[in-house]
């Protein structure tokens, strides 16, 4: 279901999530967690040139935005996506797409009605 309007509070809550997802490295981490499930820092850095320290920094930014969360398994910290926040991002993007579809539909109707 689509909301008809987005409040300033909604936008303020969503902005950090989109800011966190706007970084190429963080987006790659989200993709990797989405594709391979919960992982440790060691697994997330395996096969990459990114240091564990850099990955940890990016994961904490994603965690502050609510996109990932962490838990302990023995001595390891395991990182996992928060599907709820990603669903919220998808909902916002769908709202924007629906808005533009409506606007473009009105523009098309205006242009076609103006034809001789």
C-alpha positions in Angstrom: 0.0 0.0 0.0 1.3 3.4 -0.9 1.1 6.4 1.4 -0.2 9.5 -0.4 2.2 11.9 1.2 5.5 11.8 3.0 5.9 13.9 6.1 9.1 15.8 7.1 9.5 13.3 10.0 9.3 10.4 7.5 12.0 12.1 5.3 14.2 12.8 8.3 14.0 9.2 9.3 14.8 7.9 5.8 17.6 10.3 4.9 20.3 8.6 7.0 19.4 5.2 5.4 19.8 6.6 1.9 23.0 8.4 2.8 24.4 5.2 4.1 23.4 3.3 1.0 24.8 6.0 -1.2 28.4 4.9 -0.7 29.8 2.3 -3.2 31.6 0.3 -0.5 28.6 0.2 1.8 26.3 -0.7 -1.1 28.7 -3.6 -1.9 28.5 -4.8 1.7 24.7 -4.7 1.6 24.8 -6.7 -1.6 27.2 -9.2 -0.2 25.2 -9.7 3.0 22.0 -10.0 0.9 23.5 -12.6 -1.3 25.4 -14.6 1.2 23.6 -14.0 4.5 25.0 -13.1 7.9 28.8 -12.9 7.9 31.8 -12.0 10.0 34.3 -9.2 9.2 36.8 -11.9 8.1 34.3 -13.3 5.6 33.2 -9.9 4.4 36.8 -8.8 3.7 37.8 -12.2 2.2 38.7 -11.8 -1.5 38.7 -8.0 -1.4 41.4 -5.3 -1.0 39.4 -3.5 1.7 40.9 -3.7 5.2 38.9 -5.1 8.1 39.1 -1.7 9.8 37.6 0.0 6.8 34.8 -2.6 6.5 34.1 -2.3 10.2 33.8 1.5 9.8 31.3 1.1 7.0 29.3 -1.5 8.8 28.9 0.8 11.8 27.6 3.6 9.5 25.1 1.1 8.1 24.1 0.0 11.6 23.5 3.6 12.7 21.2 3.9 9.7 19.4 0.7 10.7 20.4 -1.2 7.6 22.4 -3.9 9.4 22.7 -5.2 12.9 25.3 -7.3 14.7 25.4 -10.1 17.1 28.1 -12.1 18.8 28.7 -15.8 18.1 31.5 -16.8 20.4 34.4 -14.5 19.7 33.1 -13.3 16.4 30.8 -10.4 15.6 28.3 -11.4 12.9 26.7 -8.8 10.7 23.2 -9.2 9.1 20.9 -7.1 7.0 17.8 -5.6 8.5 15.1 -6.4 5.9 12.7 -4.0 7.5 14.8 -1.0 6.7 15.4 -2.2 3.2 11.7 -2.7 2.7 11.2 0.9 3.9 13.8 2.1 1.3 12.0 0.1 -1.4 8.6 1.7 -0.3 10.1 5.2 -0.6 11.5 4.4 -4.0 8.2 3.0 -5.2 6.4 6.1 -4.0 8.8 8.3 -6.0 8.3 6.1 -9.0 4.6 6.2 -8.7 4.7 10.0 -8.3 6.8 10.3 -11.5 4.5 7.9 -13.4 1.6 10.2 -12.5 3.4 13.4 -13.5 4.6 11.9 -16.8 1.1 10.6 -17.5 -0.3 14.1 -17.0 2.4 15.6 -19.2 1.6 13.0 -21.9 -2.1 13.7 -21.7 -1.4 17.5 -21.9 0.8 17.1 -25.0 -1.6 14.7 -26.7 -4.6 17.0 -26.0 -2.7 19.9 -27.5 -2.2 18.2 -30.9 -4.3 19.5 -33.8 
